[in-house]
Amino acid sequence: MKKSIAIDMDNVIVDIEGHYIHWYEKSFGIRLDKSALIGKPEGSAFPKPEAIREFLCTPGFFKEAPTMPGAVEAVRQLAEDFEVFIVSAAMEFPQSLSEKYEWLQEHLPFISWKSIVFCGSKQVIDTDFMIDDHVKNLKHFKNQGLLFTACHNVSITGYTRVNNWEEATEYLYAAVQ
Amino acid sequence: MKKSIAIDMDNVIVDIEGHYIHWYEKSFGIRLDKSALIGKPEGSAFPKPEAIREFLCTPGFFKEAPTMPGAVEAVRQLAEDFEVFIVSAAMEFPQSLSEKYEWLQEHLPFISWKSIVFCGSKQVIDTDFMIDDHVKNLKHFKNQGLLFTACHNVSITGYTRVNNWEEATEYLYAAVQ
């Protein structure tokens, strides 16, 4: 039986940090380098941190976000050998529900609606692996969690870390051999 | 620690069968009695069964659906003594995502966004109890599933059945005593 993976969206398959930078520049004419975000809580590196939460509530924000490097190819490959679920804590921003669905249809059309989960808390999710950039999602997880490196989580220890999709797929295939 | 319950929406807290009857009458001028639906697969009792699937894809259909008798009071009570999650297989009808969210805000405002899950398959859901009217959702469930009686499932055996919210709450409180 194939092992199952719950794959997060923002900062894992969606380059939401890059999208913050892009929208911030579009809104305020100030472009931050991604390195300025390293080690800081999400949004806090921007001169107007409150703008980031406003972006998250703005129609169109999630729909336009770019993919993470290597994410589409990696998820396509994993979907052949694992049972892949896309699990996003989308419920805090209900306007994002339809946009995240459309985003998945556009960028990962090989993912069936049967394999999509939009939730509030991820504590009810039971898969063999979970890939996520937030400890709040991994800390209740019973099986193997993988902390996907994002600027905001670089200082966190105590979790199995993967820095990019190459490392993530390498870990997953080694784990099931 | 409180035990957790995954509670389905359609036919469990949402009277979707009654809503089919209402919309069918509104569309075609023919009113079926609920008894005509008993023992038949969903939608098949109506002269034009394909209309039911069209309703499911029509904006506004889910938003306007009425509550099941006793559901709001029962879920409000259970939410005090259990960890309640509303888990709906909404992903097949993506236009329903925002409507189901709004429905919950209107009818069960005491349910936080943190406790809502919209999914395709429920096979990744891990709670102590699951209340659902569909065997497809209960058959993979590892813990205690409760089959909530709906017209389409009256002939099904092999599951712990609850016929209404009074029986459901009675079962759940007895199970944790």
Interface residues (C-beta under 8 A of the other chain):
Chain A: S4 A6 F85 V87 M91 E92 P94 Q95 L97 S98 Y101 S112 W113 K114 S115 I116 V117 F118 C119 G120 S121 V124 I125 D126 T127 K142
Chain B: S4 A6 F85 V87 M91 E92 P94 Q95 L97 S98 Y101 S112 W113 K114 S115 I116 V117 F118 C119 G120 S121 V124 I125 D126 T127 K142
